[in-house]
Amino acid sequence: MDIRIGIQNSPREIALESAQSAAEIERAVSEALAAKTVLRLTDVKGSAYLVPAESLAYVEIGAEEVRRVGFVA
């Protein structure tokens, strides 16, 4: 699952690939915003990303799709 996070007052965004489902990510974002705490996401390599909820500009959750390997005929 590809995720892009926009931070307020920052020209750059955080991009990561997570093994979590779209529903899990959406739930984590909603809970962090409601509680005004820190959004914590983990990428496929095990790195943790912590973003204060009040600094979030947007969270883009990519479509879940299986990556194809091989040649396309």
Secondary structure, DSSP 8 states (H G I E B T S, - for coil): -EEEEEETT-S-EEEEE-SS-HHHHHHHHHHHHHHT-EEEEE-TTS-EEEEEGGGEEEEEE--------S---
